[in-house]
Amino acid sequence: MSDARLTAHLSSLTNFSSTLNKNRMSTLDAPQMINQSTVSPFPTAVRYGVIGGLILVAYALIGNLTGLTKPSAGFGILIVSGLISIAIYIAVLVMAVRKHRDQDLGGYITFGRAFVVALIASLIASLLSTIFQYVYITVIDPNYMTTMVDEMQVMYERMGLSQEQIDAAMEQAGAAMTPGRIIMQGILGSVIIGAIVSLIVAAIMQRKPKLDSVM
């Protein structure tokens, strides 16, 4: 009986040790939970906002110098150019949230935190882009607005609009294409579009911890 009891006791200890090791390995393999309240979203958001802003500024400068963002380039080229800008904008927000989620927060991020990171990055990038645009049209190329209005008229003529339609469009364009109006529209548009895009990015990039990793 003593041998049987000893064998049973050793078997029980072996099973307990095996279970303990499995739990320990599972704990080590699971991503470490980090209290999000102890990690600021601003360093990552600001960093990627500045990076995104500089990329957009460089792209806008290249477009202005090559004429790819001017009406004379054609309606199709303008659409493609705009889509590229949007793609850069979205990519920067995605990278900002991903970096904050995977490196700052241990692989998890709430919808609210992802939205805040994306929104801050988008506002900073848009602000830098808007400031550059203002400096460009007022200091670097003061004739930019006049050139744009003239090229818009040529584009409307190529589109086959009547003279009355062209005159009406040019009157609206002339009223809207002033440095002050462009800056105000840029700021307002960046807030609205930035919030919408940030909501979408946050909904896609959010990642809740699994129950087995919490326990």
Number of C-alpha atoms within 10 A of each C-alpha: 6 7 8 9 10 11 12 12 11 12 12 12 12 12 11 12 12 12 12 12 12 12 12 11 11 13 15 10 10 14 17 15 13 14 9 16 8 8 12 14 22 15 12 20 28 20 15 26 29 21 17 26 27 17 19 23 20 14 18 20 16 13 15 15 11 11 12 17 23 22 21 19 14 17 15 10 15 17 12 13 18 12 12 14 16 14 11 16 22 20 13 24 29 21 16 25 30 22 17 24 23 14 11 18 21 18 19 23 24 16 17 13 19 29 25 19 28 33 27 23 31 30 23 21 28 27 20 19 24 22 15 20 20 17 13 17 15 14 11 12 12 12 12 15 16 13 14 18 18 13 17 20 20 15 19 19 14 11 11 10 14 11 12 9 13 18 14 12 15 18 12 11 15 14 9 13 16 14 15 11 12 15 17 12 14 18 17 12 13 21 16 12 15 23 19 13 19 25 19 15 21 24 15 12 20 19 16 11 16 11 7 9 13 11 6
